[in-house]
Amino acid sequence: MRALKDGIIDCIATDHAPHTLAEKDQPYGKAPAGMPGVETSLALMLDRVNRNVCTLQEVVYWMSESPAKLYAMQGKGRIEVGQDADFVLVDMSLKKTVTNGELQTRVNWSPYHGMELKGWPVQTIVNGQTVFLNGEVDKSVRGREICFA
């Protein structure tokens, strides 16, 4: 966290690698690298906000504004007129336990299984359309290709 706060690390991202538990249950060097993480990354950071480790504004910067700026993504990273209507609504008081078998990710497991986190995304909007609400994904909603400056 210190490296983020000091500006040594510019942003938070996941190397979402949804390998099955069978694929991961191989000897070192044979198991594929990475883990599923995109689904829990924001909740992990919101939990840190609730623990007063960082601020909500810092999380927004690290997970949205900074990556958009670093990669020169047009229309991304901020909520303002002229930007794409991509954003997430969160419930900072919602407590949930990460539970294998109850996730959206293809492999449906998490290295954070059993962790109770406070602060969860509850709705995701992409191009002004709701794609995630009440734990359900609307698979008919699709984003657009990102344009880079």
N, C-alpha and C positions, 0 to 999 in steps of 0.2 A: 504494500500500500504506500509505503514511503516513496518508492520510485515514481509512482503515479503522482503523488502530491508534489514531489520535487521537480516534476516535468522530465524525468529521465526516460520514463515510458510514456508514450504519447496517447495511447488508447487501450481499451479492453476489447478483445475479440476472442472468438473461440476457434479452435481448429476442430470443429465438429466432425468427428470421424466415427460414424455409427457402426462399429464392428460388433458382431455378436459376442456373447460371453464365451461361446465355444471357440471362436477365433482368438479371443484374448487369452484363453486358458491353454496357452502353449508355452514352451520354454522361452526364456529370454533370448531375443534375437530372431525368433520365429513368429512371435505374436506381432500382428500389425500395430503400428504406432497410433496414438491418439485415442480419444474416448468421446462418447456422446456428451455434449455440453451446452449446446445453444439454447435448449429449452429451459435450463436452470440458471443460466448465467445472470440474467437480470434479477431474478429472485435472490440469488446469492449476494448480489450487490445491494439490493434493497434491504436485505437483512443487516448488512454492514451499516447502512444509514441508520436503521433502527437501533443499532448498538453504538451509535455516535462515533463510528470509526471514520466516516466520511459524510459529506453532505449529499443531498439529493441533486443539487446543482452540479456537483463534481461528477456524479454518476452519469447524469445527462451529457455532460461534456465528454467524459471518457468513452461512453458507449454510443454516442450519436454525433455530436458536433465535431469532435476531433477526427474520428475516422472519415467523415464526409469531407472535412477540410484536407486531411492528409492525402486522400485519393482523388481530390478535386471532383467529387460527385456533384453533378448539377441537380439542383432541386432537393437536396437531401441535407439532413443534419439540424434543421431548425423548423420551428412552427411559425410561419409568417406568410403573408400574402405573396404569391408567386412561387412558393415552394410546393413540392408534392405533398399531398395530404396523407403522409405516412407517419403514424404515431401510435403510442401505446398508452392506455389508461391503467393506472395501478391502484391497488388498495394497500396502503401502507400498514394497515392494521390486520390484514388477513394473514392468519397463521396456517400453514400447511406443512405436512411432512412429505418429503420426496419419497415416493414409493415405487419400486420396480413393479411393472405390470399396469401402472396407472398413468403412463407418460404417452405423449404424442409421438415421440421419436420412433423411427422404424424399428429399432432394436429393443425399445421399451425397458431399458435398464439405465441406471445412473450410478456413477461412483459416489454420489451424494445420498444414496438410498439410506433412509432412516433419519436424515437430518431434518429438524423442524426449522423452517425459515419464516420470518415475519416480513411481509411485504411481497406481494405477488402481482404480476400482470393479470388483468381481468378482461381487457378488450384490446384487440389490435386492429388498427385501421390501415388499409393499404389503398392508396389512390382514392381516398374518401369512402371506401367500402369496408364494412366490417368483415374481417377474415377469421377472427377468433373472438368468441364470447361464451361465457359460462362453461368453459372447459371444452368447447366444441370448435372444430375448425371447419369453415365453409370452403371446401375444396374447389368450388366454382370460381372463387375470387383469385385473381392472379395479378401479380405486380407487372411492372414494365421493365424492360431492359434499362439498366442504369447508364446514363450518359456521363462521360468524363470530359472535363475541360481540357 
